[in-house]
Amino acid sequence: MQLRWDIGGWHAGEYNASSTAFCRRAGYHGAGVFWLFIEPSRIGHERVIVDGKQGHHLARVLRIRAGERGVAVSNGHEYQLDVVEVAGSRVVAKITAVRPVQGEPNTRVTLLQALLPNPDFDAVIEGGTAVGVHRFIAVQAERSVARSSPERTARWRAIAESAAEQSHRGEVPEASGPMSLTDALEQVAGTRLLVLEPTATVSLLDALDSSSAYAMAVGPEGGWTDNELSTLSERGGLAISLGPRVLRARLAPIVAAAILVQQR
């Protein structure tokens, strides 16, 4: 499919890339814009059909109408769409251009986040997705007060998808766990490991090198225990600090991740 993408210079991960800015740079002049992730099976010959829950959300919640435009992301590509029909919860759109995904950082960050109370952990998933975290692994830390369930894991994935759509990501981050710290470290073996620790003497910026991927371990509100810090150190973890400010456990990983993804 040889179709020209007409959004000159626009970058999906750009700061403050609002729908208005998207429309202006694309030449849409005020048209509505939506962004969603779809299965490859939804993409037909020069058109996309969205139904089910996604179709309901577009048609009934966002109130998308014929003539509006948006982007569907699937299998590493962005499809620029013109909506041609809305019937009930079924939306049909014409594909007008295709390009590889544009909104993913070159540096991949996997976040090993100790379980937090549900609203706080949800906030980490949402904010981390928005700034570019590639993968979330929930860790059942010794000082984690919260406990999780399969239902929570499903919710994390839904939050990640919603945040990825809102922030115009090129992929939906994976969210897995909860699991033990040891099991989580096995998942990131071979990746440069940074351990967020307020008492550390090494700053995050000083710890950066030419790595293309990082794993970052962030403890619960009470911090990692001495045993956990020893385990992290034995696996090659470098303790780093974000500076003299004391940040909540729900904010620290987002700040750190936002710095990391900009390094290459």
Buried (B, 14 or more C-beta within 10 A) or exposed (E): EEEEBEBEEBEBBBEEBEBEEBBEBBEBEEBBBBBBBBEEEBBEEEBBBBBEEBBBBBBEEBEBEEEBBBBBBBEEBBBBBBBEEBEEBBBBBBBBBBBEBBBBBEBBBBBBBBBBBBEBBBBBBBBBBBBBBBBBBBBBBBBBEBEBEEEBBEBBBBBBBBBBBEBBBBBBBBBBBBBEBEEBBEBBEEBBBBBBBBEBEEEBEEBBEEBEBBBBBBBBBEBBBEEBBEBBEEBBBBBBBBEEEEBEBBBBBBBBBBBBBEBE
